[in-house]
Amino acid sequence: MLEKVRKFGILGAIGAIAPLWAGCTFSVVLESEKSSSPTPTVEVTSSPTVASGSFAEMEREVFRQVNQYRQSQNLPPLETNDRIAREARSHSQAMAEGRVPFSHDGFEGRVEAIGSALTYRSAAENVAYNQGFGDPVSQAVRGWIESPGHQKNMVGDFDLTGVGIAKNTQGEYYFTQIFIKKSQQ
């Protein structure tokens, strides 16, 4: 079964002059004692499966910047995985639409859904949101690097990742990045 290992709390920053929001609440890491047979799950058909134009580019840029940071720490790059990205994208969309709060609510369910497609040993998640920045991707990644819990996930012993980004009608960008360590088979 899944065991929650760490939860870190960090408050977002609020700009005093402009309506700028940047930050993350906390990061989550799960470890699994899963057997090699995945748990069946029901997939929500309304969840976003493919990022549209600029969001796809932004997701690729998060992936690139995180791997660039890992490389600067002498770590191997992560590989992107469509199944993981679909779960990350669905969570970002749910936060942007207000269906869930800005949080890691449902993380265990996302990891279980990913586990229906691949076996894993551990998982972690970073979330961020911001508004009013010319480069929301770099702002989110920089925030993760500067946050000990998020940075730990970025440099953790993971080999797969997926990124999802959504934007609400107020112009707030929501980011989710899920990290997975595959089980050795």
C-alpha positions as a Markdown table, in Angstrom:
| # | Residue | x | y | z |
|---|---|---|---|---|
| 1 | Met | 0.0 | 0.0 | 0.0 |
| 2 | Leu | 1.1 | 3.6 | -0.4 |
| 3 | Glu | 2.7 | 5.4 | 2.5 |
| 4 | Lys | 2.9 | 9.1 | 2.7 |
| 5 | Val | 6.6 | 9.9 | 3.4 |
| 6 | Arg | 7.0 | 13.7 | 3.5 |
| 7 | Lys | 4.9 | 16.8 | 3.3 |
| 8 | Phe | 6.5 | 20.2 | 3.3 |
| 9 | Gly | 4.8 | 23.5 | 3.9 |
| 10 | Ile | 5.8 | 26.7 | 2.1 |
| 11 | Leu | 3.6 | 29.7 | 1.6 |
| 12 | Gly | 3.3 | 31.5 | -1.7 |
| 13 | Ala | 4.6 | 35.0 | -2.1 |
| 14 | Ile | 2.2 | 37.9 | -2.8 |
| 15 | Gly | 3.5 | 41.0 | -4.6 |
| 16 | Ala | 2.4 | 44.2 | -2.9 |
| 17 | Ile | 2.3 | 46.4 | -6.0 |
| 18 | Ala | 1.0 | 44.1 | -8.8 |
| 19 | Pro | -1.4 | 41.2 | -8.6 |
| 20 | Leu | 1.4 | 38.7 | -8.8 |
| 21 | Trp | 0.9 | 35.2 | -7.3 |
| 22 | Ala | 3.8 | 32.8 | -7.1 |
| 23 | Gly | 4.3 | 29.8 | -4.9 |
| 24 | Cys | 3.7 | 26.3 | -3.9 |
| 25 | Thr | 2.1 | 24.9 | -0.8 |
| 26 | Phe | 4.0 | 21.7 | -0.3 |
| 27 | Ser | 5.5 | 18.7 | -2.0 |
| 28 | Val | 4.5 | 15.1 | -1.5 |
| 29 | Val | 6.5 | 11.9 | -1.9 |
| 30 | Leu | 4.9 | 8.4 | -1.9 |
| 31 | Glu | 6.7 | 5.1 | -1.8 |
| 32 | Ser | 5.1 | 1.8 | -2.9 |
| 33 | Glu | 5.4 | -1.7 | -1.9 |
| 34 | Lys | 3.3 | -2.6 | -5.0 |
| 35 | Ser | 3.4 | -6.0 | -6.5 |
| 36 | Ser | 4.1 | -6.1 | -10.2 |
| 37 | Ser | 0.4 | -6.5 | -11.0 |
| 38 | Pro | -1.2 | -3.1 | -11.2 |
| 39 | Thr | -4.3 | -2.1 | -9.4 |
| 40 | Pro | -7.2 | -1.6 | -11.8 |
| 41 | Thr | -8.6 | 1.9 | -11.9 |
| 42 | Val | -11.4 | 3.7 | -13.6 |
| 43 | Glu | -10.1 | 6.5 | -15.9 |
| 44 | Val | -12.1 | 9.7 | -16.1 |
| 45 | Thr | -12.9 | 10.4 | -19.7 |
| 46 | Ser | -13.4 | 14.1 | -19.3 |
| 47 | Ser | -9.8 | 14.7 | -18.1 |
| 48 | Pro | -7.5 | 16.5 | -20.5 |
| 49 | Thr | -5.4 | 14.0 | -22.5 |
| 50 | Val | -3.5 | 16.3 | -24.8 |
| 51 | Ala | -2.2 | 19.7 | -24.1 |
| 52 | Ser | -3.2 | 22.4 | -26.5 |
| 53 | Gly | -0.7 | 24.5 | -28.4 |
| 54 | Ser | 1.0 | 26.9 | -26.0 |
| 55 | Phe | 0.4 | 24.7 | -23.0 |
| 56 | Ala | 2.2 | 21.8 | -24.7 |
| 57 | Glu | 5.1 | 24.2 | -25.4 |
| 58 | Met | 5.1 | 25.3 | -21.8 |
| 59 | Glu | 5.0 | 21.8 | -20.5 |
| 60 | Arg | 8.0 | 20.9 | -22.7 |
| 61 | Glu | 9.8 | 23.9 | -21.3 |
| 62 | Val | 9.2 | 22.9 | -17.7 |
| 63 | Phe | 10.5 | 19.4 | -18.6 |
| 64 | Arg | 13.6 | 21.0 | -20.3 |
| 65 | Gln | 14.3 | 23.4 | -17.4 |
| 66 | Val | 14.0 | 20.7 | -14.7 |
| 67 | Asn | 16.3 | 18.4 | -16.7 |
| 68 | Gln | 18.7 | 21.3 | -17.1 |
| 69 | Tyr | 18.7 | 21.7 | -13.3 |
| 70 | Arg | 19.2 | 18.0 | -12.8 |
| 71 | Gln | 22.2 | 18.1 | -15.2 |
| 72 | Ser | 23.7 | 21.0 | -13.2 |
| 73 | Gln | 23.5 | 18.7 | -10.2 |
| 74 | Asn | 25.3 | 15.8 | -12.1 |
| 75 | Leu | 22.1 | 13.8 | -12.3 |
| 76 | Pro | 20.7 | 11.8 | -15.2 |
| 77 | Pro | 17.8 | 13.4 | -17.1 |
| 78 | Leu | 14.2 | 12.3 | -16.6 |
| 79 | Glu | 12.2 | 10.8 | -19.4 |
| 80 | Thr | 8.8 | 12.2 | -20.1 |
| 81 | Asn | 5.8 | 9.8 | -20.0 |
| 82 | Asp | 2.4 | 10.5 | -21.6 |
| 83 | Arg | 0.5 | 8.6 | -18.9 |
| 84 | Ile | 2.1 | 10.6 | -16.1 |
| 85 | Ala | 1.6 | 13.8 | -18.0 |
| 86 | Arg | -2.1 | 13.0 | -18.5 |
| 87 | Glu | -2.5 | 12.7 | -14.7 |
| 88 | Ala | -0.5 | 15.9 | -14.1 |
| 89 | Arg | -2.6 | 17.8 | -16.7 |
| 90 | Ser | -5.9 | 16.6 | -15.2 |
| 91 | His | -4.8 | 17.8 | -11.7 |
| 92 | Ser | -3.7 | 21.3 | -13.0 |
| 93 | Gln | -7.0 | 21.6 | -14.9 |
| 94 | Ala | -9.0 | 20.7 | -11.8 |
| 95 | Met | -7.2 | 23.3 | -9.7 |
| 96 | Ala | -7.6 | 25.9 | -12.5 |
| 97 | Glu | -11.4 | 25.2 | -12.6 |
| 98 | Gly | -11.7 | 25.3 | -8.8 |
| 99 | Arg | -12.8 | 21.7 | -8.6 |
| 100 | Val | -10.0 | 21.0 | -6.1 |
| 101 | Pro | -8.0 | 23.6 | -4.1 |
| 102 | Phe | -4.5 | 24.4 | -4.9 |
| 103 | Ser | -3.0 | 21.4 | -3.2 |
| 104 | His | -1.9 | 17.8 | -3.6 |
| 105 | Asp | -5.5 | 16.6 | -3.0 |
| 106 | Gly | -5.9 | 13.3 | -4.8 |
| 107 | Phe | -2.2 | 12.6 | -5.3 |
| 108 | Glu | -2.5 | 9.0 | -4.1 |
| 109 | Gly | -5.3 | 8.5 | -6.7 |
| 110 | Arg | -3.2 | 9.9 | -9.5 |
| 111 | Val | -0.3 | 7.6 | -8.6 |
| 112 | Glu | -2.7 | 4.6 | -8.5 |
| 113 | Ala | -3.9 | 5.6 | -11.9 |
| 114 | Ile | -0.3 | 5.8 | -13.2 |
| 115 | Gly | 0.3 | 2.4 | -11.5 |
| 116 | Ser | -2.3 | 0.9 | -13.8 |
| 117 | Ala | 0.0 | 1.5 | -16.7 |
| 118 | Leu | 3.4 | 0.9 | -15.1 |
| 119 | Thr | 4.9 | -0.4 | -11.9 |
| 120 | Tyr | 6.7 | 2.0 | -9.7 |
| 121 | Arg | 8.8 | 2.1 | -6.6 |
| 122 | Ser | 8.2 | 5.7 | -5.5 |
| 123 | Ala | 6.5 | 8.9 | -6.6 |
| 124 | Ala | 6.5 | 12.6 | -5.8 |
| 125 | Glu | 4.7 | 15.7 | -7.0 |
| 126 | Asn | 5.3 | 19.4 | -7.2 |
| 127 | Val | 2.6 | 22.0 | -7.8 |
| 128 | Ala | 2.8 | 25.7 | -8.4 |
| 129 | Tyr | 0.7 | 28.6 | -9.5 |
| 130 | Asn | 1.4 | 32.1 | -10.6 |
| 131 | Gln | -0.1 | 35.1 | -12.3 |
| 132 | Gly | 1.2 | 38.2 | -14.0 |
| 133 | Phe | 4.7 | 37.0 | -14.9 |
| 134 | Gly | 6.1 | 37.3 | -18.4 |
| 135 | Asp | 7.6 | 33.9 | -18.1 |
| 136 | Pro | 5.3 | 31.8 | -15.9 |
| 137 | Val | 7.3 | 28.6 | -16.6 |
| 138 | Ser | 10.6 | 30.0 | -15.3 |
| 139 | Gln | 8.9 | 31.5 | -12.3 |
| 140 | Ala | 7.4 | 28.1 | -11.3 |
| 141 | Val | 10.7 | 26.2 | -11.8 |
| 142 | Arg | 12.7 | 28.8 | -10.0 |
| 143 | Gly | 10.2 | 28.6 | -7.1 |
| 144 | Trp | 10.6 | 24.8 | -6.9 |
| 145 | Ile | 14.4 | 25.2 | -7.0 |
| 146 | Glu | 14.3 | 27.7 | -4.1 |
| 147 | Ser | 12.0 | 25.5 | -2.0 |
| 148 | Pro | 13.8 | 22.7 | -0.1 |
| 149 | Gly | 10.9 | 20.2 | -0.4 |
| 150 | His | 10.3 | 20.8 | -4.1 |
| 151 | Gln | 14.0 | 20.9 | -4.9 |
| 152 | Lys | 14.4 | 17.5 | -3.2 |
| 153 | Asn | 11.8 | 16.1 | -5.5 |
| 154 | Met | 13.5 | 17.6 | -8.6 |
| 155 | Val | 16.8 | 16.0 | -7.7 |
| 156 | Gly | 15.3 | 12.8 | -6.3 |
| 157 | Asp | 15.9 | 9.2 | -7.5 |
| 158 | Phe | 13.3 | 9.3 | -10.2 |
| 159 | Asp | 13.5 | 8.4 | -13.9 |
| 160 | Leu | 10.1 | 9.3 | -15.3 |
| 161 | Thr | 8.1 | 12.5 | -15.2 |
| 162 | Gly | 5.0 | 14.2 | -16.6 |
| 163 | Val | 4.0 | 17.9 | -16.5 |
| 164 | Gly | 0.6 | 19.4 | -16.8 |
| 165 | Ile | -0.3 | 23.1 | -17.0 |
| 166 | Ala | -3.7 | 24.8 | -17.1 |
| 167 | Lys | -4.8 | 28.4 | -16.9 |
| 168 | Asn | -8.0 | 29.8 | -15.4 |
| 169 | Thr | -10.1 | 32.8 | -16.6 |
| 170 | Gln | -8.3 | 35.0 | -14.1 |
| 171 | Gly | -5.0 | 34.4 | -15.8 |
| 172 | Glu | -3.6 | 32.1 | -13.1 |
| 173 | Tyr | -1.4 | 29.3 | -14.3 |
| 174 | Tyr | -1.4 | 26.0 | -12.5 |
| 175 | Phe | 1.5 | 23.6 | -12.8 |
| 176 | Thr | 1.8 | 20.0 | -11.7 |
| 177 | Gln | 4.8 | 17.8 | -12.2 |
| 178 | Ile | 4.8 | 14.2 | -11.1 |
| 179 | Phe | 8.0 | 12.2 | -10.6 |
| 180 | Ile | 8.1 | 8.4 | -10.8 |
| 181 | Lys | 10.8 | 5.8 | -10.0 |
| 182 | Lys | 10.1 | 2.7 | -12.0 |
| 183 | Ser | 10.3 | -0.7 | -10.3 |
| 184 | Gln | 13.2 | -2.9 | -11.3 |
| 185 | Gln | 11.6 | -5.9 | -13.0 |
